[in-house]
Amino acid sequence: MPTHFANLSGACTLPTHEFQTAARIVNDVVRCQATGVIHGNAGTGKTFAVQSALEGLETDPTNRVSVYSLTFPSRPSMRMITDLLVQALTGSVPSRTRSRFYLTAMLVDLLTAQPRLLVVDEAQRLNGDCIELLRHLHDHPDTRFALLYVGGNGCWEVLSREPMLRSRVFRRLPFTELPRDQVPALMRCFHPVYAGVDDDLLWEIDDSFAHGTLRDWACFTHTA
């Protein structure tokens, strides 16, 4: 299980609908070698849920899929995408004398060898050309890999602007803030410091500080 935000001691993982569905989506896209998107505003728990799902996949003795997680800087070029993908899959930095088209053909060969899951984090940073490159690799008849986009604020808006990608999304999960009516029960499950605290006080904390965001609740819990 991944570490809670800021190494919060005593915290428990909340089995929210989104947390449980994230594991299902990861398994679905791997099984079908499909494209998935998990997105949501910062602090809503999507990264923790994805990391937990990936750990579960990697520790499953029946799993034969290799997982590669990549994070690209803001506004990456197509050349940067191919370079970092080749490096992730081979462990070697590709020669600068090789063209992007050569590296793209190389990636097609690399992605035919065995089933893989490519996880692209901070996917809202991608531009249309880079999204199209990833789609081309995934759609190639010889490749065998699942593709999972994970991103924060604005991620789905960026990805959904590309109709060729949007029509191929097999599973999509938006993470949202905790429903206000569920906050008291969830927080009592989240950390022992909230045991016995009445609903009104927990709602006051949420309204004034956390606003249904798990990361903000973790910060407040450190202070409490």
Residue frames relative to the residue before (quaternion, step in Angstrom):
aa qw qx qy qz dx dy dz
M 1.0000 0.0000 0.0000 0.0000 0.00 0.00 0.00
P 0.4651 -0.6853 0.4721 0.3019 3.64 -0.80 0.89
T 0.5876 -0.5898 0.4303 0.3489 3.56 -1.25 0.45
H 0.4840 -0.6513 0.4980 0.3058 3.55 -1.06 0.78
F 0.7018 -0.4868 0.3179 0.4116 3.54 -1.23 0.54
A 0.8544 0.0343 -0.0771 0.5126 3.56 -0.96 1.04
N 0.5432 -0.6580 0.3812 0.3559 3.58 1.15 0.66
L 0.1162 0.8292 -0.5339 0.1181 3.55 0.98 0.87
S 0.3133 -0.7773 0.5220 0.1584 3.56 -0.56 1.19
G 0.8141 0.2884 -0.2118 0.4575 3.56 -1.04 0.82
A 0.5148 0.6554 -0.4190 0.3605 3.59 1.26 -0.13
C 0.2537 -0.7479 0.5971 0.1408 3.53 -1.17 0.70
T 0.5008 -0.6341 0.4945 0.3202 3.55 -1.15 0.60
L 0.3220 -0.7523 0.5454 0.1814 3.56 -0.80 1.02
P 0.3073 -0.7737 0.5232 0.1820 3.61 -0.66 1.05
T 0.0508 0.8245 -0.5592 0.0704 3.57 0.65 1.11
H 0.6859 -0.4660 0.3570 0.4301 3.54 -1.31 0.25
E 0.6707 0.5012 -0.3075 0.4521 3.59 0.89 -0.90
F 0.6397 0.5351 -0.3330 0.4400 3.59 0.93 -0.89
Q 0.7042 0.4538 -0.2705 0.4744 3.59 0.85 -0.92
T 0.6567 0.5160 -0.3164 0.4499 3.58 1.01 -0.77
A 0.5788 0.5909 -0.3799 0.4141 3.61 1.08 -0.63
A 0.6510 0.5040 -0.3176 0.4704 3.60 0.96 -0.82
R 0.6417 0.5240 -0.3174 0.4613 3.57 1.01 -0.80
I 0.6589 0.5126 -0.3106 0.4546 3.58 0.95 -0.87
V 0.6321 0.5208 -0.3363 0.4649 3.59 0.94 -0.85
N 0.6739 0.4858 -0.3001 0.4688 3.59 0.88 -0.87
D 0.6507 0.5287 -0.3187 0.4421 3.59 0.99 -0.81
V 0.6985 0.4589 -0.2971 0.4617 3.60 0.81 -0.93
V 0.6209 0.5229 -0.3454 0.4709 3.59 1.10 -0.63
R 0.6732 0.5098 -0.3030 0.4417 3.57 0.84 -0.95
C 0.7742 0.3365 -0.1672 0.5094 3.57 0.97 -0.86
Q 0.3393 -0.7473 0.4935 0.2878 3.60 1.31 -0.04
A 0.3693 0.7515 -0.4415 0.3224 3.51 0.99 0.98
T 0.5297 -0.6011 0.4948 0.3366 3.55 -1.39 -0.15
G 0.0186 -0.7962 0.6047 -0.0086 3.55 -0.96 0.92
V 0.1695 -0.7624 0.6168 0.0978 3.56 -1.28 0.47
I 0.0045 -0.7537 0.6572 -0.0089 3.56 -0.93 0.98
H 0.1091 0.8217 -0.5388 0.1504 3.57 -0.51 1.17
G 0.2254 0.7656 -0.5853 0.1427 3.53 -1.26 0.36
N 0.6526 -0.5226 0.3713 0.4038 3.54 -1.24 0.36
A 0.6601 -0.5270 0.3625 0.3940 3.54 -1.22 0.54
G 0.8194 0.2941 -0.2143 0.4429 3.54 -1.08 0.82
T 0.5556 0.6390 -0.3862 0.3659 3.60 1.23 0.02
G 0.6363 -0.5936 0.3099 0.3830 3.60 1.26 0.10
K 0.4314 0.7328 -0.4562 0.2624 3.59 1.21 0.03
T 0.6499 0.5172 -0.3304 0.4483 3.61 0.95 -0.82
F 0.6383 0.5162 -0.3199 0.4730 3.58 0.96 -0.84
A 0.6709 0.5027 -0.2996 0.4555 3.59 0.92 -0.91
V 0.6608 0.4962 -0.3101 0.4700 3.59 0.94 -0.85
Q 0.6490 0.5137 -0.3217 0.4598 3.60 0.92 -0.87
S 0.6461 0.5165 -0.3144 0.4658 3.56 0.99 -0.82
A 0.6571 0.5058 -0.3059 0.4677 3.59 0.98 -0.86
L 0.6652 0.4969 -0.3065 0.4655 3.59 0.97 -0.81
E 0.6226 0.5226 -0.3404 0.4727 3.59 1.04 -0.71
G 0.6430 0.5208 -0.3198 0.4616 3.56 1.02 -0.79
L 0.6393 0.5196 -0.3170 0.4700 3.56 1.06 -0.77
E 0.7061 0.4836 -0.2709 0.4406 3.58 0.85 -0.97
T 0.7141 0.4255 -0.2590 0.4918 3.60 1.12 -0.55
D 0.4893 0.6487 -0.4362 0.3867 3.59 1.29 0.00
P 0.3859 -0.7585 0.4667 0.2407 3.64 -0.49 1.10
T 0.6600 0.4971 -0.3164 0.4661 3.62 1.19 -0.35
N 0.5462 0.6399 -0.3907 0.3737 3.58 1.27 -0.23
R 0.1051 -0.7971 0.5933 0.0406 3.58 -0.97 0.89
V 0.5304 0.6408 -0.3840 0.4008 3.55 1.29 0.27
S 0.3009 -0.7357 0.5814 0.1739 3.58 -0.90 0.95
V 0.2545 -0.7813 0.5586 0.1130 3.57 -0.93 0.97
Y 0.0417 -0.7753 0.6301 -0.0105 3.56 -0.95 0.99
S 0.1020 -0.8009 0.5895 0.0254 3.57 -0.60 1.17
L 0.0232 -0.8095 0.5854 -0.0390 3.56 -0.81 1.05
T 0.0911 -0.7570 0.6444 0.0594 3.52 -1.17 0.72
F 0.1925 -0.7957 0.5677 0.0866 3.56 -0.65 1.12
P 0.5266 -0.6175 0.4665 0.3519 3.60 -1.11 0.56
S 0.6964 -0.4656 0.3342 0.4319 3.55 -1.29 0.18
R 0.8576 0.0349 -0.0783 0.5072 3.55 -1.05 0.95
P 0.0922 0.8164 -0.5641 0.0822 3.63 0.63 1.01
S 0.4389 -0.6578 0.5390 0.2901 3.54 -1.24 0.47
M 0.6420 -0.5032 0.3964 0.4213 3.55 -1.29 0.25
R 0.6197 0.5399 -0.3426 0.4551 3.58 1.05 -0.72
M 0.6459 0.5140 -0.3249 0.4615 3.58 0.96 -0.81
I 0.6247 0.5364 -0.3370 0.4565 3.58 1.01 -0.79
T 0.6886 0.4705 -0.2957 0.4659 3.59 0.81 -0.94
D 0.6288 0.5435 -0.3359 0.4432 3.60 0.96 -0.83
L 0.7262 0.4471 -0.2554 0.4556 3.57 0.76 -1.05
L 0.6166 0.5291 -0.3475 0.4681 3.59 1.10 -0.62
V 0.6549 0.4979 -0.3142 0.4738 3.59 0.90 -0.89
Q 0.6543 0.5143 -0.3144 0.4567 3.56 0.93 -0.86
A 0.6582 0.5107 -0.3124 0.4565 3.60 0.95 -0.85
L 0.7280 0.4516 -0.2440 0.4545 3.58 0.94 -0.90
T 0.7784 0.3354 -0.1729 0.5017 3.59 1.08 -0.65
G 0.4164 -0.7050 0.4728 0.3255 3.57 1.16 -0.54
S 0.6940 0.4234 -0.2633 0.5195 3.60 1.28 0.06
V 0.4596 -0.6566 0.5236 0.2889 3.55 -1.12 0.72
P 0.4070 -0.7323 0.4802 0.2597 3.64 -0.66 1.00
S 0.5779 -0.5983 0.4364 0.3429 3.55 -1.16 0.65
R 0.4806 -0.6747 0.4839 0.2824 3.55 -1.01 0.84
T 0.5821 0.5810 -0.3836 0.4200 3.59 1.21 -0.24
R 0.6083 0.5418 -0.3533 0.4600 3.57 1.24 -0.28
S 0.4285 -0.7129 0.4940 0.2533 3.57 -0.90 0.91
R 0.6553 -0.4964 0.3904 0.4143 3.56 -1.30 0.29
F 0.6486 0.5244 -0.3245 0.4462 3.58 1.02 -0.75
Y 0.6126 0.5263 -0.3378 0.4833 3.57 1.08 -0.70
L 0.6845 0.4851 -0.2866 0.4626 3.58 0.90 -0.93
T 0.6112 0.5385 -0.3543 0.4593 3.59 1.07 -0.65
A 0.6505 0.4921 -0.3100 0.4885 3.59 0.98 -0.84
M 0.6206 0.5382 -0.3290 0.4658 3.57 1.07 -0.74
L 0.6486 0.5208 -0.3116 0.4593 3.58 1.00 -0.83
V 0.6034 0.5446 -0.3575 0.4599 3.57 1.04 -0.72
D 0.6600 0.4959 -0.3052 0.4747 3.59 0.94 -0.88
L 0.6698 0.5114 -0.3041 0.4442 3.59 0.90 -0.90
L 0.7311 0.4422 -0.2318 0.4649 3.55 1.01 -0.84
T 0.5804 0.5472 -0.3995 0.4517 3.59 1.21 0.36
A 0.5598 0.6802 -0.3697 0.2955 3.58 1.17 -0.53
Q 0.8004 -0.0931 0.1143 0.5810 3.59 0.86 -0.93
P 0.6057 -0.5543 0.4008 0.4064 3.62 -1.14 0.43
R 0.0033 -0.7967 0.6033 -0.0369 3.54 -0.97 0.92
L 0.2259 -0.7083 0.6409 0.1909 3.49 -1.39 0.27
L 0.1327 -0.7668 0.6250 0.0621 3.57 -0.75 1.10
V 0.1128 -0.7831 0.6107 0.0322 3.57 -0.74 1.12
V 0.1222 -0.7877 0.6027 0.0360 3.56 -0.65 1.15
D 0.1599 -0.8041 0.5692 0.0627 3.56 -0.37 1.26
E 0.8033 0.2064 -0.2063 0.5192 3.57 -1.27 0.52
A 0.1107 0.8598 -0.4905 0.0890 3.55 1.02 0.89
Q 0.5380 0.6257 -0.4107 0.3878 3.62 1.19 -0.29
R 0.5917 0.5855 -0.3625 0.4192 3.61 1.26 -0.27
L 0.5751 0.6243 -0.3794 0.3683 3.60 1.18 -0.39
N 0.2894 -0.7220 0.5917 0.2119 3.55 -1.19 0.53
G 0.7475 -0.4312 0.2628 0.4316 3.56 -1.27 0.16
D 0.6498 0.5244 -0.3282 0.4416 3.61 0.94 -0.82
C 0.6758 0.4889 -0.2967 0.4649 3.58 0.95 -0.85
I 0.6214 0.5252 -0.3331 0.4766 3.57 1.05 -0.74
E 0.6591 0.5036 -0.3086 0.4655 3.57 0.97 -0.84
L 0.6171 0.5395 -0.3473 0.4555 3.61 1.05 -0.69
L 0.6709 0.4830 -0.2979 0.4774 3.58 0.89 -0.90
R 0.6376 0.5181 -0.3287 0.4658 3.57 1.02 -0.78
H 0.6286 0.5370 -0.3313 0.4546 3.58 0.99 -0.82
L 0.6660 0.4924 -0.3067 0.4689 3.59 0.90 -0.88
H 0.6864 0.4884 -0.2935 0.4519 3.58 0.91 -0.87
D 0.7078 0.4665 -0.2584 0.4633 3.58 1.03 -0.78
H 0.4736 0.6809 -0.4551 0.3240 3.59 1.19 -0.30
P 0.5208 -0.6884 0.4018 0.3057 3.62 -0.79 0.96
D 0.6989 0.4822 -0.2824 0.4465 3.60 1.14 -0.46
T 0.6290 0.5654 -0.3510 0.4018 3.62 1.13 -0.44
R 0.1518 -0.7736 0.6128 0.0546 3.52 -1.26 0.64
F 0.4794 0.6477 -0.4887 0.3344 3.56 0.01 1.23
A 0.3880 -0.6692 0.5830 0.2485 3.49 -1.33 0.51
L 0.1993 -0.7868 0.5796 0.0725 3.56 -1.12 0.71
L 0.0161 -0.8051 0.5920 -0.0328 3.57 -0.66 1.14
Y 0.1827 -0.7610 0.6165 0.0864 3.55 -0.77 1.11
V 0.0387 -0.7728 0.6335 0.0011 3.58 -0.95 0.93
G 0.1807 0.8179 -0.5281 0.1395 3.58 -0.75 0.92
G 0.4853 -0.6780 0.4894 0.2556 3.50 -1.32 0.41
N 0.8539 -0.0884 0.0728 0.5077 3.52 -1.12 -0.76
G 0.8361 0.1927 -0.1643 0.4867 3.56 -0.82 1.03
C 0.4129 0.7415 -0.4619 0.2575 3.60 1.23 -0.06
W 0.7147 0.4420 -0.2831 0.4623 3.59 0.69 -1.00
E 0.5992 0.5582 -0.3643 0.4435 3.58 1.08 -0.66
V 0.6568 0.4985 -0.3040 0.4772 3.60 1.02 -0.81
L 0.7199 0.4567 -0.2630 0.4516 3.59 0.75 -1.02
S 0.6963 0.4982 -0.2882 0.4288 3.58 0.90 -0.87
R 0.5422 0.6051 -0.4064 0.4179 3.60 1.26 -0.18
E 0.6698 0.4571 -0.2896 0.5084 3.57 1.27 -0.32
P 0.3004 -0.8064 0.4745 0.1852 3.64 -0.05 1.24
M 0.6199 0.5483 -0.3555 0.4344 3.62 1.05 -0.64
L 0.6709 0.4499 -0.2941 0.5109 3.58 1.13 -0.58
R 0.6546 0.5486 -0.3321 0.4004 3.56 0.79 -1.03
S 0.6846 0.4921 -0.3000 0.4463 3.59 0.92 -0.83
R 0.7008 0.4624 -0.2633 0.4752 3.60 1.25 -0.33
V 0.4710 0.6702 -0.4549 0.3493 3.60 1.24 0.01
F 0.2797 -0.7964 0.5231 0.1176 3.54 -0.53 1.25
R 0.7878 0.0296 0.0065 0.6152 3.57 1.05 -0.80
R 0.0053 0.7836 -0.6210 0.0161 3.57 -1.04 0.85
L 0.0320 -0.8011 0.5975 -0.0156 3.56 -0.93 0.94
P 0.1536 -0.7766 0.6031 0.0981 3.60 -0.61 1.09
F 0.2664 -0.7295 0.6070 0.1687 3.58 -0.97 0.88
T 0.0817 -0.7962 0.5992 0.0172 3.56 -0.94 0.91
E 0.6610 -0.4774 0.3836 0.4336 3.55 -1.31 0.12
L 0.6193 -0.5488 0.4054 0.3886 3.57 -1.21 0.52
P 0.4944 -0.6400 0.4871 0.3296 3.62 -0.93 0.81
R 0.5418 -0.6678 0.3966 0.3214 3.58 -0.78 1.01
D 0.6745 0.5119 -0.3188 0.4260 3.60 0.91 -0.80
Q 0.6918 0.4635 -0.2775 0.4791 3.61 1.23 -0.39
V 0.4448 0.7390 -0.4331 0.2617 3.59 1.25 -0.28
P 0.6784 0.4933 -0.3441 0.4220 3.68 0.67 -0.87
A 0.6898 0.4714 -0.2954 0.4634 3.60 0.81 -0.92
L 0.6594 0.5112 -0.3136 0.4534 3.58 0.96 -0.84
M 0.6789 0.4923 -0.3082 0.4491 3.61 0.88 -0.84
R 0.6217 0.5206 -0.3550 0.4652 3.60 1.05 -0.58
C 0.6509 0.4755 -0.3077 0.5056 3.56 1.20 -0.54
F 0.6280 0.5938 -0.3251 0.3838 3.57 1.11 -0.72
H 0.8210 -0.0765 0.0972 0.5574 3.59 0.85 -0.92
P 0.5661 -0.6394 0.4041 0.3277 3.62 -0.97 0.82
V 0.5609 0.6228 -0.3985 0.3725 3.61 1.12 -0.51
Y 0.7001 0.4617 -0.2663 0.4752 3.59 1.19 -0.46
A 0.4021 0.7066 -0.4889 0.3164 3.61 1.23 0.10
G 0.8285 0.2051 -0.1654 0.4941 3.56 -0.82 0.99
V 0.5209 0.6173 -0.4323 0.4009 3.60 1.23 -0.08
D 0.4332 -0.7326 0.4543 0.2631 3.59 -0.79 0.96
D 0.6975 -0.5116 0.3214 0.3853 3.53 -1.25 0.56
D 0.6614 0.5410 -0.3284 0.4026 3.60 0.83 -0.95
L 0.6638 0.4941 -0.3159 0.4642 3.59 0.96 -0.80
L 0.6510 0.5041 -0.3177 0.4703 3.60 0.98 -0.79
W 0.6392 0.5026 -0.3278 0.4810 3.59 1.03 -0.69
E 0.6277 0.5355 -0.3363 0.4540 3.58 1.04 -0.77
I 0.6365 0.5132 -0.3232 0.4764 3.59 1.00 -0.82
D 0.6741 0.4974 -0.3004 0.4560 3.56 0.90 -0.92
D 0.6837 0.4905 -0.2922 0.4545 3.59 0.88 -0.91
S 0.7403 0.4386 -0.2299 0.4547 3.57 0.98 -0.85
F 0.8380 0.2097 -0.0562 0.5007 3.56 1.02 -0.77
A 0.8103 0.3557 -0.1780 0.4303 3.58 0.53 -1.16
H 0.1212 -0.8388 0.5214 0.0993 3.62 1.08 -0.68
G 0.7101 -0.4896 0.2628 0.4324 3.57 0.93 0.90
T 0.5570 0.6142 -0.3828 0.4074 3.58 1.27 0.20
L 0.4560 -0.7241 0.4475 0.2598 3.58 -0.62 1.14
R 0.6407 0.5286 -0.3400 0.4410 3.59 0.95 -0.77
D 0.6587 0.4903 -0.3128 0.4773 3.59 1.01 -0.76
W 0.6159 0.5258 -0.3443 0.4751 3.56 1.08 -0.65
A 0.6353 0.5195 -0.3315 0.4654 3.60 1.01 -0.75
C 0.6351 0.5153 -0.3286 0.4724 3.61 0.99 -0.78
F 0.6688 0.4903 -0.3075 0.4666 3.58 0.88 -0.89
T 0.6407 0.5399 -0.3272 0.4369 3.58 0.99 -0.82
H 0.5865 0.5546 -0.3643 0.4645 3.60 1.06 -0.68
T 0.6865 0.4828 -0.2790 0.4666 3.55 0.90 -0.97
A 0.6517 0.5188 -0.3147 0.4551 3.56 0.97 -0.88
